[in-house]
Amino acid sequence: MSSTLTQVRKAKGEELLDTICRSMNLMEKDYFGLIYEDKHDLRNWLDLDRRIGKFVKS
């Protein structure tokens, strides 16, 4: 489990979006994005060019 979490944290947002779109059989991923909640419970768009670990705290 921890190795999977480590791999996810090292991935870029675009890789996560690709994985999610593939699992849902979505052809046009350009219409979708990912949102996360920060430590103040504010919703923000995930920057697809940055590593997920920058946004996810353990």
N, C-alpha and C positions, 0 to 999 in steps of 0.2 A: 504493500500500500504506500509506504513512504517513498519508494523509488518512483512510483507512478506520479505522486504529488510533485516530486522533484522534477520530473520530466515536464509536467504541465507548467510549473513555475518558470522553466527555462524557455518554453515555447512563446512565440509571438502571438498577439491577439488574432492575427489573420489565420494562423494555423488552427487555433481553437474554433474560430468561426467556420473554417473549412470542414473541420471534423463534425461539428454540429450540423451543418448543412448536408453533408454526406449522409449522416445517420437519419436525417429526416427526409432524404431524397429530394432536397430543394435544388433546382437547377439554376435559379437566378439569385445568387447570394448578394448581388449588388444592392438589393432593396432592403437588406437586413443589417443590423449591427448588434453589438453587445453592450449591455448596461451593467454597471456594478454600483454597489452602495459603499460610500466611504465611511470613515469612522464617525462622521457626524450624521449618518443616515441620509446623506444627500445622494441622489442618483446622478451618475456621470457616464458619458459614453466611453467605452474602452478604446484606447488608441490602438488600432490594429497593427501599427508599426513598432510598438514597444513590447517588451517581454511582460508576460502576465504577472510575474513575480513582483513587478513594480507596483502592482495594484492590490495583490492578495497578500495579506499579512497572516502569519501562522499563529 
